[in-house]
Amino acid sequence: MEHAESVSSLLIVILAAFLTPILMHRLRLNMIPVVVAEIIIGLIIGQSGFNLVNESNWLETLSTLGFIFLMFLSGLEIDFSLFSRKRKKENKASNMPNPVVIATIVFVGILLLSLVLSYLFVLAGFIDNVFLMTLIISTISLGVVVPTLKESQAMKTPIGQTILLIAVIADLVTMILLAVFVSFYGEGSGNMWLLLILFGVGILLYFVGKHFRNQTFVETMSKGTIHIGTRAVFTLIIFLVAVSESVGAENILGAFLAGALVSLLAPNQDLVQKLDSFGYGFLIPIFFVMVGVEINLWSLFEDPKVLVLIPLLFIALLLSKLLPAIILRKWYDTRTVVGAGMILTTTLSLVIAAAAIGERMGVIDSQMEGALILVAVLTCLITPPIFKKMYVHQEEEIPKQVISFVGSNQATLPVVRELDQNLFKAHLYHTRLEKIDEKITRSVFDIKELKDYEIENMEQLGVFDVDIVVVSTGDELKNAEVACYAKKKGVGRVIARAEMKSTDKYLKENNVEVFSVMLSTKTLLKAMIESPNVVDILTNQESALYEINMNNSIYDGIMLREFPFTGDVIMVRIFRDDDSIVPHGDTRLRLGDHLVVTGSSEYVEELQSILEFG
């Protein structure tokens, strides 16, 4: 009988999670985040409402897994490219703030203000522990911030990345503080140094993953029914959660660390999509529904002290985020800054964890625990809609790819002249300018003179601090040396000229793209003789081939037959990771796809604006 009841409760929760987004869509409640709606539905079917859900081991297990997976995906959302030297230079060049520095300053302000406000709550007699109250006020819910930024199309914008980083730092620091709190006030106090073991294990696993990431057997086992990448991710999550609990920390710290490690290893987008859909499609909704189910609103009204605490704590949460966010006013308008302060006020996951731990350790009672969770729910209910209303999605300036051309000659100069200046910024480096008509080249091209093609000289001029390096000197061995060094320096794409088969093979083994002037000329002449129409497609501007990057999440997963674009464009090929796909009606578009299309330039530009810039 108990088994039947537990299955019935599980079914009710699953149905609630399934129907919530459908109801929101039908009622056009776009201003409320889905996770908040799930909590409200939980309140209706739980202890505060119809009390339809009974205690169940299945629900408890799935809810816990949902919480763990939520923290994993939160760690996975961190964009570590923000820490790169190239990104710092881009921010400096565009007079935009470095999100890492700004996020750190804002969070320090949040933490200090939270400490002051916590002392006021202690002096007023609402709570006895300053440490726990500081932790609760300073935390920010990544689980709500991330979906809200995604829904507002703000995730990839500078302000979106700044908000995300503030939330990440707040979540990470408060998770560590929670572990410290447990270490100080728990039964096994004094074991705080054991946290170093967790981070040490994480660093070790990162290097192991980095070593095996590009192994051929891993790529082979990622296909078919094995999906070794997915298995590895879930093994990593459970392993780090187990290590986290073993050293006396909370399991969410291990899950978050697992997500950060996977993000550092730069997984392919297809794997990320699978993890994202599994988490937000199954486990995470169960967790949020169960949060609402377990809150008993009516018991909170029995204590007047708790009723007074709820509005005061809500005001404290607003002040602790809005005041430090004022620093953003230097770069963004008031509307955006207030919106940022609002979304940063959301507190949920860690407040739930901290309240449960505090109640378990006897620091707070069950009514106080319910009040803290209710305030957290209120922040998620009130502030995200305000952010959505205040945030105005602005078309971001298309970032230019910076290219270094090493060697200025008949192979590179015409290419530089033909490159789209709105998409690329080219720098040419050469040793003997006297061989080129300097009057012409100085006025048309940005050529920097080198003493020689030694690596040290090019390093000083910043040749390798770019997105693409093209090496085309007259010395084939020097081309290979410079190209391989650029690849080791972490340049995304390196293209080198090679006429000899041995050099060609060596460069390809080092992941360098190769071109040959002699082979290209021979191939083009042969093609003109044998297949003139194909050459016409490649050279005719009205029917040329174009490459479009699929960056618009709205069309992620849509079948080509259902794609709402009727322009005069034919999709020739789709490149996805290492696969080359011949498109047909049932082919689905995926984020990160590279589409090769042909058609009139007018319609190609329209399709590009839809898919690349949304």
PEZI-V572948 format. One line per field, one symbol per residue. phi: phi as a letter, one per 40 degrees, with the letter a starting at -180 (. if undefined). A space follows every 10 residues. Layout:
phi=???
//
This chain:
phi=.ccccccccc cccccccccd cccccccfcc cccdcccccc ccccccccbc fcbccacccc cccccccccc cccccccccc cccccccccc ccccfcccdc cccccccdcc cccccccccc ccccgcabbc dccccccccb cccbcccccc ccfbdccdcc ccdccccccc cccccccccc dcccbccccg bccccccdcc cccccccccc ccdbcccccc ccbgccfccc ccccccdccc cccdcccgcc cccccccccc cccccfcccc cccccccccc cbccdccccc dcdccbcccc ccbdcccccd cccccccccc bccccddccc bbcddccccc ccccccbadc cccccccccc cgcbcccccc cccccccccc cccdcccccc cbcbcccccc ccbbbchbac cbdccccccc ccbbbbbbba cbcccbccdc cccbbcbbcb caccddcccc cgdccbcbbb baccbcccdc cccccccccg cdbbbbcabc cccdcccccc gbcbbbcccc cccccccccc bcccccccbc ccbccbbbcc bcccbcgccc cbccbbccbb ccabbbfccb bccadccccb dgcbcbbbic dccccccccc ccbg
//
